[in-house]
Amino acid sequence: QAQLVESGGGLVQPGGSLRLSCAASGFTLGNYAVGWFRQAPGKEREGVLCSSAAYGGTYYADSVKDRFAISRDNAKNTVYLRMNNLRPEDTGVYYCAADLFHQRDTMTSVRQMCNRPESLSDWGQGTQVTVSS
């Protein structure tokens, strides 16, 4: 059974940094497209970034370009979200998700993964990130 578990959230001041982890079990995370998403109170879940080894690249939402980055540790079956220069508007519950059903081998398909989170079925439970002074 595929499972994803996020960790690493917390309270950070504006301008600070955090690294979130997403550990997978039941499948090999490196073989699939992975995305990080967030949901602020009263707002819809939005894609932060999505990455596919089949495509060999990452799609970033405009709001996080040059501040957020994804990395993988295949030996640990884990992906990370490094967040720098955090802003209050980055506050929310952060989720990772994997697409176990589509190849995602083009930028268009990777971008679609981020823009349509409702199309994904395998999610972690989320971790809270609060950016506040």
FENLIN-V191794 format. One record per helix or strand of 2 or more residues. SS is the DSSP state (h for helix, s for strand). FROM is the first residue (numbers start at 1). LEN is the number of residues. Records with the same first field share a line. If there is no record, write none. Layout:
# FENLIN-V191794
SS = FROM-LEN / FROM-LEN
This chain:
# FENLIN-V191794
s = 3-5 / 10-3 / 18-8 / 33-7 / 46-7 / 57-4 / 68-6 / 78-6 / 92-8 / 122-2 / 127-5
h = 29-3 / 62-3 / 88-3 / 107-9 / 117-3
